[in-house]
Amino acid sequence: MTEQFETRPEFGSPLDFAIDQKSRMTMATVRRAVERGDAVLAYQPVVQSERTELTAFHEGLIRIIDETGRIVPLRDFMALAETTELGRQIDCLSLSLGLRALADEPSLRLSINMSARSIGYPAWLRLLREGIGKDPRLAERLILEVTESSAMGLPEVVGPFMHELQSQGVSFALDDFGAGYTSFRYLRDFCFDMIKIDGQFIREIALQRDNQVLARALQSIAHHFDMFTVAEAVETADDAAFLIDMGVDCMQGYYFGAPTIVPPWRAPNARAERG
């Protein structure tokens, strides 16, 4: 007998049921991977606009690996995990990997993503304090990227935390700037070191007049508050040329390099250039 899902309101449609089942399976897979510590960072360069051959820093993007060795796409779980303890555990894993990379490579400057919710998570705070406590110089090479949505949701937590860590040398970046959550009053109070302009305003900026106007406005706001600007999702030479002319400080995107789990500073050509 064929089951009539449409008569069972807890499932909705058969498609809803299938999506819910897939989501549950993905989350279970991610939880097991996080418990095992099966994750790596993928490194993407952020280049200086004035000299694009020079990397200002790398962003370390978390990649969760399932039992088969496959990387689980972030889009399949991150939005759901963000508001749960699993999100905090993922932040811990990301921070741990980032601190290890900084300790292993003295020339590296690295940004690591975090949610403002992790500020109140004891295990994450302990990792951070122990990491920069072992080597105070490491703090000067660490950038914490806070998502705009989480930062603006917890301003009373983010502000004091940033002031404390900045006094120890840690830098802060506001990720996805302009995505729709910003309260400019809080932006003034936060004093981020850099602003990363959301990719939706950067893609095809050389052709899209609306993107040009909006990106210039966001850059003007950032520079008014003495914050560096990073253009995200730079994918073409034309867009890069426009952004350089616009005066953006740094750029990041596939045009300059895709995220790679092989640390670029360990690649043979990188060793040759430094040698």
KAGIQUI-V677450 format. One record per residue. N is the residue number from 1. RES is the residue in one letter. SS is DSSP state (H for helix, E for strand, C for the rest). Layout:
N | RES | SS
N | RES | SS
//
This chain:
1 | M | C
2 | T | C
3 | E | C
4 | Q | C
5 | F | H
6 | E | H
7 | T | H
8 | R | C
9 | P | C
10 | E | C
11 | F | C
12 | G | C
13 | S | C
14 | P | H
15 | L | H
16 | D | H
17 | F | H
18 | A | H
19 | I | H
20 | D | H
21 | Q | H
22 | K | H
23 | S | H
24 | R | H
25 | M | H
26 | T | H
27 | M | H
28 | A | H
29 | T | H
30 | V | H
31 | R | H
32 | R | H
33 | A | H
34 | V | H
35 | E | H
36 | R | H
37 | G | C
38 | D | C
39 | A | E
40 | V | E
41 | L | E
42 | A | E
43 | Y | E
44 | Q | E
45 | P | E
46 | V | E
47 | V | E
48 | Q | E
49 | S | C
50 | E | C
51 | R | C
52 | T | C
53 | E | C
54 | L | C
55 | T | E
56 | A | E
57 | F | E
58 | H | E
59 | E | E
60 | G | E
61 | L | E
62 | I | E
63 | R | E
64 | I | E
65 | I | E
66 | D | C
67 | E | C
68 | T | C
69 | G | C
70 | R | C
71 | I | E
72 | V | E
73 | P | C
74 | L | H
75 | R | H
76 | D | H
77 | F | C
78 | M | H
79 | A | H
80 | L | H
81 | A | H
82 | E | C
83 | T | C
84 | T | C
85 | E | H
86 | L | H
87 | G | H
88 | R | H
89 | Q | H
90 | I | H
91 | D | H
92 | C | H
93 | L | H
94 | S | H
95 | L | H
96 | S | H
97 | L | H
98 | G | H
99 | L | H
100 | R | H
101 | A | H
102 | L | H
103 | A | H
104 | D | H
105 | E | C
106 | P | C
107 | S | C
108 | L | C
109 | R | C
110 | L | E
111 | S | E
112 | I | E
113 | N | E
114 | M | E
115 | S | C
116 | A | H
117 | R | H
118 | S | H
119 | I | H
120 | G | H
121 | Y | C
122 | P | H
123 | A | H
124 | W | H
125 | L | H
126 | R | H
127 | L | H
128 | L | H
129 | R | H
130 | E | H
131 | G | H
132 | I | H
133 | G | H
134 | K | H
135 | D | C
136 | P | H
137 | R | H
138 | L | H
139 | A | H
140 | E | C
141 | R | C
142 | L | E
143 | I | E
144 | L | E
145 | E | E
146 | V | E
147 | T | E
148 | E | H
149 | S | H
150 | S | H
151 | A | H
152 | M | H
153 | G | H
154 | L | C
155 | P | H
156 | E | H
157 | V | H
158 | V | H
159 | G | H
160 | P | H
161 | F | H
162 | M | H
163 | H | H
164 | E | H
165 | L | H
166 | Q | H
167 | S | C
168 | Q | C
169 | G | C
170 | V | C
171 | S | E
172 | F | E
173 | A | E
174 | L | E
175 | D | E
176 | D | E
177 | F | E
178 | G | C
179 | A | C
180 | G | C
181 | Y | C
182 | T | C
183 | S | C
184 | F | H
185 | R | H
186 | Y | H
187 | L | H
188 | R | H
189 | D | H
190 | F | H
191 | C | C
192 | F | C
193 | D | C
194 | M | E
195 | I | E
196 | K | E
197 | I | E
198 | D | C
199 | G | H
200 | Q | H
201 | F | H
202 | I | C
203 | R | C
204 | E | C
205 | I | C
206 | A | C
207 | L | C
208 | Q | C
209 | R | H
210 | D | H
211 | N | H
212 | Q | H
213 | V | H
214 | L | H
215 | A | H
216 | R | H
217 | A | H
218 | L | H
219 | Q | H
220 | S | H
221 | I | H
222 | A | H
223 | H | H
224 | H | H
225 | F | C
226 | D | C
227 | M | C
228 | F | E
229 | T | E
230 | V | E
231 | A | E
232 | E | C
233 | A | C
234 | V | C
235 | E | C
236 | T | C
237 | A | H
238 | D | H
239 | D | H
240 | A | H
241 | A | H
242 | F | H
243 | L | H
244 | I | H
245 | D | H
246 | M | H
247 | G | C
248 | V | C
249 | D | C
250 | C | E
251 | M | E
252 | Q | E
253 | G | C
254 | Y | C
255 | Y | C
256 | F | C
257 | G | C
258 | A | C
259 | P | C
260 | T | E
261 | I | C
262 | V | C
263 | P | C
264 | P | H
265 | W | H
266 | R | H
267 | A | C
268 | P | H
269 | N | H
270 | A | H
271 | R | H
272 | A | H
273 | E | H
274 | R | H
275 | G | C
//
